[in-house]
Amino acid sequence: MTEIVPEGPGFVLRKDGMSQSHVDLDDPTLLAFDYVRRIGDVLDAAAPAGEPLRVVHVGGAALTLPRYVAATRPRSAQIVLEPDEELTALVRERLPLPARSGIRVRPQDGRTGLSGLRDDSADVLVLDAFADGRVPGSLVTGEAFAQMRRVVARGGLLVANLVDGAPFAHVRRSLAGVRESWREVLVSAEPATLRGRRQGNLIVVAGGTVPADALAVRAGTGVAPYRILSGTAVSDSLGGGRPFTNADAEDGPEPDRP
């Protein structure tokens, strides 16, 4: 069941029994979910304030992050790959996009949509896709990350929202695939997740140069502080995995449902 319900200063999209997106039509810069705020921090650090970006979103839901980019970086060109056409129609009806937003939604799954994008056509690629509450295995293979690397321009960034809990077997393998295509990798997470107390969102940032210093400042000063792992700390805490391939891809772990 998919529904959009009022909650706080805005609306929440619920799908598969879980809250997937929060949207405030009056203030699209409000990122209510902590993990979405962390992705927003990366988008803020990806270029000087207000500078337009070319952004590809693999996974759309209620289009929270595309709305955020459109508000903070006007004239940005954004492509959203969202295969659920009924969901997109519901979102457009209940939570309409602003005029001239620069957001184009394509009814395609991630792998199909990525294959149709030009080389070096994105400054930032955001992977935030779920099916039945799990990250699709087809999007975290070495081959999938190689396709993303083809699309991301030189100097650009991959931002991937992965979900796992200790001992992080799925994230370790996903990270190994990321590192086949990108030189620098950074991971942000809530302290309780890294300590193994609960499952959580691990935001992976990869690129030729990742904005580690800027994110470290955000991590310690926001409403919900989080931890940053960069450099050898990523390998020390989340290394040792073997990349998934198209032949042995696995969906992310079942979510901890309320």
Secondary structure, 3 states (H helix, E strand, C coil): CEEEEECCCCEEEEECCEEEEEECCCCCCCCCCHHHHHHHHHHHHCCCCCCCCEEEEECCCCCHHHHHHHHHCCCCEEEEECCCHHHHHHHHHHCCCCCCCCEEEECCCHHHHHHCCCCCCEEEEEECCCECCECCHHHCCHHHHHHHHHHEEEEEEEEEEEEECCCCHHHHHHHHHHHHHCCEEEEEECHHHHCCCCCEEEEEEEECCCCHHHHHHHHHHCCCCCEEEECHHHHHHHCCCCCCCCCCCCCCCCCCCC
